[in-house]
Amino acid sequence: MLGGFHVIDMIVMLFFFILLIYLVSKFAWGPVVNMMQKREEHVANEIDAAEKSRAEAEKASKEAVEQLKQTKQEAQKIIEDAKNAGTKQEEDIIASAKNEAERIKQAAQEEIQNEKDKAIQALQDQVASLSVLIASKVIEKEISAQDQDKLIEEYIKEVGEEQ
């Protein structure tokens, strides 16, 4: 006995403590360390996967922004092309309408001139026939001044009735 401690008890306790450390290191420590290493690898893999996912998401986001920008540019170009085509079509329609109006105007002027020429010709024919008629009446009888005035009035009356 050494100051209230039994040496044999201490040796037995030391033996069992060493035995416990041996058994723990043999059967429990290895699996716990392996489990901790696996857990550490798993966490590291998860961190790597999360980093890759973040990088891929960032890349996809940049691609989406670029694609959206390109789509907006294409849409703007389509709108601009449509405006240009509309303007050209408007100009073509206006030019066509002007040409058609000019053609109609020209045809109307030609028709007016033809009708005018016909009217003048008809009037000339009437004047000629009335002149012949008057001349024949003059030849048929000798006329006095009063008869001549009467004949001119009849002629003017006939011309007025035919118009």
Secondary structure, DSSP 4 states (H G I P E B T S, - for coil): -BTTB-HHHHHHHHHHHHHHHHHIIIIIIHHHHHHHHHHHHHHHHHHHHHHHHHHHHHHHHHHHHHHHHHHHHHHHHHHHHHHHHHHHHHHHHHHHHHHHHHHHHHHHHHHHHHHHHHHHHHHHHHHHHHHHHHHHHHHHS---HHHHHHHHHHHHHHHHHH-
